[in-house]
Amino acid sequence: MAEENAGAQGVQDATKGAFQWWKEKSTIQPGDSFGQKVLKVIYKIGGVLAMIIFSPLLLLAFLIAFLVAL
C-alpha cells in the first residue's frame, strides 16, 4: 500500500514539475522584451494545443489499461 502511494506521489511530483516549468516559461514578466513576450505567448498556445491533442490519446490509453486489467 505504501509503495502504491509512493508511486502515485512520484507521478504527481513529475506532473507538478512539468507544469511548473511550463508556467515559468510562459509567464510574461514586466521587464520582458517584445520578442520574449511573443515567444511566451507561443508557449501558452503550444501548451493548450498539446493538452487538446494528447487528451484523447490519454483517455484511450486509460481505457485500454482498464480493459487489460480486467
N, C-alpha and C positions, 0 to 999 in steps of 0.2 A: 504494500500500500504506500509506504513512504517513497519507494522507488518511482512509482507512478506519479506521485505528487512532484518529485524532484524533476522528472522528465517534463511534466507539464510546465513547471516553473522555468525550465531551461528554454522551452519554446516561447513562453511569454516574454522572457528576457530578450531573446533574439528578435522577436517581433517588435518589442518596445525599442530596442536599439536601432533597428532598421527604420522605424517610423521617426525616431528622434533625429537620425541622420538626415532623413528627407526633410523634416521640418526645419532643421538648421540650414540646410542648403537652399531652401525655398523661401525663407523669411526675409522680407525686404527690410533693411536697416536704414536709418536716416542718412548715413554717410555713403551709401552705395551710388556708384556712377550709373548713368543711363544704361550702359551695356550690361552691368551686373543686374539691374532691375529687369531687363528683358530676359536675361538668362534665368533668373529666378522665376519669372512668370512661365517660361518654357518648362522648368522643373515642375511647377504646380500642375500645368496642363498635362504633362507627361505622366505624373503620378496618378492623376484622376483617370486618364486613359488606360493606364496599366491596371488599375483596380477594376475598371469596366471590362477589360479584355480578359483578365485572369479569373474573375469571379465565377463565370460559368464553368471554366475548367476545374476550379477548386470544388465546386458543387458536384461535378461529375466524378471527380476523384473521391470525394467523401461518400458518394452514393455507391461507387464500385467497392470501396473499402468496407462499407457496411454490408453489402451483399456477400462479399468474400468472407466476412466474419461470421455470417450465418452458416 
